[in-house]
Amino acid sequence: MVVLGTIAGRLRTGVALLAGLVAAQASRRLGRGGGTALPGLVAATIAPDITAQLVGRADAGSVVVTGTNGKTTTVHLLAGIARASGIDVIANRSGSNLERGIVSAFLAERGNGARGRLGVIEVDEAALPPLLPALAPRAIVFLNLFRDQLDRYGEVDSVAEGWERMLIADGSGATLVLNADDPSIAPLADAARGEVVTFGIEDDGIARDGPDHASDARFCRCGAPFRYDAVFVAHAGRWRCDGCGRARPVPLVSAHEIEQIEDGSRFVLDLGGRRLPMELPLQGLYPIYNALGAAASAYALGLPPSVVADSLASAGPAFGRQERFRLRDRELRLWLAKNPAGMNAVLRALTAARDRSEDEPKLHLLAALNDGIQDGRDVSWIYDADFELLAGHAASVVVSGDRADDLALRLRLAGVRVDYVQPHRASALDEALRRLPAGERLEVIPTYTAMLQLREFIAAGSGAAPYWATERER
């Protein structure tokens, strides 16, 4: 009976793999998303244990990256470091981060073998607890925890509690890579069964006066309010609790002497005591946190510090995250923004230089708001985003998406003149480009599904590769 069961299991796995590969080919031929989810859904339906089987074939182990914002960029940066260190990588680089997306990514790489390969896997924050046993990672990276899709996730406290229960139950001893600056993330160290590597910012010169009004971490688990000596992004900073004495740990991997430059950032990376000058080709503090998360993960894996610094400095953007294009002899830059914290980070990155100098050119914007399942049906979050930062900085504003009217109203209430409202994404892109003067850049700020739609139009016109193309296909 055991032999028959084994044979049946192998047969089921073989059928699942074949069905998944057929689904991938059909998805690409029909132009239905490039096979980033459907193949995995088909394979996992036929063989429910297929995730553990496929991930287990990456014989260098795997690293899991989770959190609200920055997963795709951090995976992109860490995968680049690993490749530069001579390690081949399997990653769900398209950002499809539910089980079906993870399985699809491994199916796409199945023909290239698994020997010596490292899995670098982005996982949705709510999907991680039930998936963790199948993924069995060497390290788990927790980036941040912000309000996002309340209709699906619930409050951030419930997500943090779920993560803590998951770690207590997990006996694997995986290394935890934790954002020390986020008071919802750093306490997960209490549940660690293995090593802990922390990362954060150490530069009070770029600190803000206090947390955002839409801060998602106001109270410690003891019930007392958090106090801050420095705030960097939203509620992330140097925090402490006067009630129980809990405080932000000194990070092992950190960024110092931060300077925002045109289309990038400079800082000094402290990698476990070794200080390395860095220039990152991405604007804003969020990408610095992503770079720190990737560097801390590389440190946990024992990758060479010099390779870490060189790889980060030469990294391009992940798809839709400050990705740049040339279309109709015009330059465009794409900024994904899907919740209040993410939108505020984009708005501050775009307006910081303009706040410092009146000589900076004004912005030309295309903003798009959708309310699909992947975006979250509830779009009231736009009233927690600080669109007022744009007031006085915008030369032209085109608004699009399924909820274009809602976004246009929010912008007008923020004191931002809206020039054109067009729900149809391709038509809105045409109009925004028509209004863009020669030599200037269009900043495109969409939510998730709007970003996929707009990027498809932009890629088709500019000759860029589809977002789902693997490194070998680019």
PyMOL commands that set and color helices and strands:
alter all, ss='L'
color gray80, all
select helices_A, chain A and resi 2-29+38-46+50-56+71-84+99-108+110-112+128-135+150-153+156-169+186-191+204-206+285-301+305-314+340-356+380-384+387-390+404-413+425-435+448-462+471-473
alter helices_A, ss='H'
color red, helices_A
select strands_A, chain A and resi 62-66+88-91+117-122+139-142+175-179+196-201+226-233+236-241+253-261+264-271+274-280+321-327+330-335+363-368+394-400+420-421+441-446
alter strands_A, ss='S'
color yellow, strands_A
deselect
rebuild
show_as cartoon
